[in-house]
Amino acid sequence: MKSGLMLGLGETKKEIIQTLKDLKLVGCMYLTLGQYLAPSEKHFPVVRFVPPEEFDELAETARLIGFSGVAAGPLVRSSYRADQMFETGQGMSKVA
């Protein structure tokens, strides 16, 4: 099972980590973490731009929790390199 989170909508680090733990408990093995970008001015605004270093930290936390594959970065989207993640059982934490 794979899931993905978009960050920058006002969530706290504590909420993110709890969500990662919950996902792992229900059997999630693969994870993507990306930056929410509002498609237009009519959409919900970005609350915060998550720095790349924080994506790296969250990816490491996800691996410590037990995820087999993690892709995390500002431009990562739900299907980001999904084929590679499933083929190798690994993700990429430093992505553009």
Order of alpha helices (4+ residues) and beta strands (2+ residues): beta-alpha-beta-alpha-beta-alpha
